[in-house]
Amino acid sequence: MSSSELLVVAVAALLLFGGKKLPEFLRTWGRIMRDIKRNYYEFKRQIGLDEFDDVIKKK
């Protein structure tokens, strides 16, 4: 994304959520993304794909 696109997204978010709700929304979004990432890696570990990834990275 270019800086102008980021600026448009930031202005749109500010208009949609307002100055008081935006930090709360971003905090919640960060927690959700962190949980999704953690669950994804845990799922890969449980089904054994993490070992497969290590083999691919070595080649």
Distance bins in CASP14 RR format, pairs under 12 A and 6 or more apart:
PFRMAT RR
TARGET T0000
AUTHOR 0000-0000-0000
RMODE 2
METHOD distances of the structure
MODEL  1
1 7 0 0 0 0 1 0 0 0 0 0 0
1 8 0 0 0 0 1 0 0 0 0 0 0
1 9 1 0 0 1 0 0 0 0 0 0 0
1 10 0 0 0 0 0 1 0 0 0 0 0
2 8 0 0 0 0 1 0 0 0 0 0 0
2 9 0 0 0 0 0 1 0 0 0 0 0
3 9 0 0 0 0 0 1 0 0 0 0 0
3 10 0 0 0 0 0 1 0 0 0 0 0
4 10 0 0 0 0 0 1 0 0 0 0 0
4 11 0 0 0 0 0 1 0 0 0 0 0
5 11 0 0 0 0 0 1 0 0 0 0 0
5 12 0 0 0 0 0 1 0 0 0 0 0
6 12 0 0 0 0 0 1 0 0 0 0 0
6 13 0 0 0 0 0 1 0 0 0 0 0
7 13 0 0 0 0 0 1 0 0 0 0 0
7 14 0 0 0 0 0 1 0 0 0 0 0
8 14 0 0 0 0 0 1 0 0 0 0 0
8 15 0 0 0 0 0 1 0 0 0 0 0
9 15 0 0 0 0 0 1 0 0 0 0 0
9 16 0 0 0 0 0 1 0 0 0 0 0
9 22 0 0 0 0 0 1 0 0 0 0 0
9 26 0 0 0 0 0 1 0 0 0 0 0
10 16 0 0 0 0 0 1 0 0 0 0 0
10 17 0 0 0 0 0 1 0 0 0 0 0
10 18 0 0 0 0 0 1 0 0 0 0 0
10 19 0 0 0 0 0 1 0 0 0 0 0
10 22 0 0 0 0 1 0 0 0 0 0 0
10 26 0 0 0 0 0 1 0 0 0 0 0
11 17 0 0 0 0 0 1 0 0 0 0 0
11 18 0 0 0 0 0 1 0 0 0 0 0
11 19 0 0 0 0 0 1 0 0 0 0 0
11 22 0 0 0 0 0 1 0 0 0 0 0
12 18 0 0 0 0 0 1 0 0 0 0 0
12 22 0 0 0 0 0 1 0 0 0 0 0
13 19 0 0 0 0 1 0 0 0 0 0 0
13 21 0 0 0 0 1 0 0 0 0 0 0
13 22 1 0 0 1 0 0 0 0 0 0 0
13 23 0 0 0 0 0 1 0 0 0 0 0
13 25 1 0 0 1 0 0 0 0 0 0 0
13 26 0 0 0 0 1 0 0 0 0 0 0
13 29 0 0 0 0 0 1 0 0 0 0 0
14 20 0 0 0 0 0 1 0 0 0 0 0
14 21 0 0 0 0 1 0 0 0 0 0 0
14 22 1 0 0 1 0 0 0 0 0 0 0
14 23 0 0 0 0 0 1 0 0 0 0 0
14 25 0 0 0 0 0 1 0 0 0 0 0
14 26 0 0 0 0 0 1 0 0 0 0 0
15 21 0 0 0 0 0 1 0 0 0 0 0
15 22 0 0 0 0 1 0 0 0 0 0 0
16 22 0 0 0 0 1 0 0 0 0 0 0
16 25 0 0 0 0 1 0 0 0 0 0 0
17 23 0 0 0 0 1 0 0 0 0 0 0
17 24 0 0 0 0 1 0 0 0 0 0 0
17 25 1 0 1 0 0 0 0 0 0 0 0
17 26 0 0 0 0 1 0 0 0 0 0 0
17 27 0 0 0 0 0 1 0 0 0 0 0
17 28 0 0 0 0 0 1 0 0 0 0 0
17 29 0 0 0 0 0 1 0 0 0 0 0
18 24 0 0 0 0 0 1 0 0 0 0 0
18 25 0 0 0 0 1 0 0 0 0 0 0
18 26 0 0 0 0 0 1 0 0 0 0 0
19 25 0 0 0 0 1 0 0 0 0 0 0
19 26 0 0 0 0 0 1 0 0 0 0 0
21 27 0 0 0 0 0 1 0 0 0 0 0
21 28 0 0 0 0 0 1 0 0 0 0 0
21 29 0 0 0 0 0 1 0 0 0 0 0
22 28 0 0 0 0 0 1 0 0 0 0 0
22 29 0 0 0 0 0 1 0 0 0 0 0
23 29 0 0 0 0 0 1 0 0 0 0 0
23 30 0 0 0 0 0 1 0 0 0 0 0
24 30 0 0 0 0 0 1 0 0 0 0 0
24 31 0 0 0 0 0 1 0 0 0 0 0
25 31 0 0 0 0 0 1 0 0 0 0 0
25 32 0 0 0 0 0 1 0 0 0 0 0
26 32 0 0 0 0 0 1 0 0 0 0 0
26 33 0 0 0 0 0 1 0 0 0 0 0
27 33 0 0 0 0 0 1 0 0 0 0 0
27 34 0 0 0 0 0 1 0 0 0 0 0
28 34 0 0 0 0 0 1 0 0 0 0 0
28 35 0 0 0 0 0 1 0 0 0 0 0
29 35 0 0 0 0 0 1 0 0 0 0 0
29 36 0 0 0 0 0 1 0 0 0 0 0
30 36 0 0 0 0 1 0 0 0 0 0 0
30 37 0 0 0 0 1 0 0 0 0 0 0
30 38 0 0 0 0 0 1 0 0 0 0 0
31 37 0 0 0 0 0 1 0 0 0 0 0
31 38 0 0 0 0 0 1 0 0 0 0 0
32 38 0 0 0 0 0 1 0 0 0 0 0
32 39 0 0 0 0 0 1 0 0 0 0 0
33 39 0 0 0 0 0 1 0 0 0 0 0
33 40 0 0 0 0 0 1 0 0 0 0 0
34 40 0 0 0 0 0 1 0 0 0 0 0
34 41 0 0 0 0 0 1 0 0 0 0 0
35 41 0 0 0 0 0 1 0 0 0 0 0
35 42 0 0 0 0 0 1 0 0 0 0 0
36 42 0 0 0 0 0 1 0 0 0 0 0
36 43 0 0 0 0 0 1 0 0 0 0 0
37 43 0 0 0 0 0 1 0 0 0 0 0
37 44 0 0 0 0 0 1 0 0 0 0 0
38 44 0 0 0 0 0 1 0 0 0 0 0
38 45 0 0 0 0 0 1 0 0 0 0 0
39 45 0 0 0 0 0 1 0 0 0 0 0
39 46 0 0 0 0 0 1 0 0 0 0 0
40 46 0 0 0 0 0 1 0 0 0 0 0
40 47 0 0 0 0 0 1 0 0 0 0 0
40 49 0 0 0 0 0 1 0 0 0 0 0
40 50 0 0 0 0 0 1 0 0 0 0 0
41 47 0 0 0 0 0 1 0 0 0 0 0
41 48 0 0 0 0 0 1 0 0 0 0 0
41 49 0 0 0 0 1 0 0 0 0 0 0
41 50 1 0 0 1 0 0 0 0 0 0 0
41 53 0 0 0 0 0 1 0 0 0 0 0
42 48 0 0 0 0 0 1 0 0 0 0 0
42 49 0 0 0 0 0 1 0 0 0 0 0
42 50 0 0 0 0 1 0 0 0 0 0 0
43 49 0 0 0 0 1 0 0 0 0 0 0
43 50 0 0 0 0 1 0 0 0 0 0 0
44 50 1 0 1 0 0 0 0 0 0 0 0
44 51 0 0 0 0 1 0 0 0 0 0 0
44 52 0 0 0 0 1 0 0 0 0 0 0
44 53 1 0 0 1 0 0 0 0 0 0 0
44 54 0 0 0 0 0 1 0 0 0 0 0
45 51 0 0 0 0 1 0 0 0 0 0 0
45 52 0 0 0 0 0 1 0 0 0 0 0
45 53 0 0 0 0 0 1 0 0 0 0 0
45 54 0 0 0 0 0 1 0 0 0 0 0
47 53 0 0 0 0 0 1 0 0 0 0 0
48 54 0 0 0 0 0 1 0 0 0 0 0
48 55 0 0 0 0 0 1 0 0 0 0 0
49 55 0 0 0 0 0 1 0 0 0 0 0
49 56 0 0 0 0 0 1 0 0 0 0 0
50 56 0 0 0 0 0 1 0 0 0 0 0
50 57 0 0 0 0 0 1 0 0 0 0 0
51 57 0 0 0 0 0 1 0 0 0 0 0
51 58 0 0 0 0 0 1 0 0 0 0 0
52 58 0 0 0 0 0 1 0 0 0 0 0
52 59 0 0 0 0 0 1 0 0 0 0 0
53 59 0 0 0 0 0 1 0 0 0 0 0
END
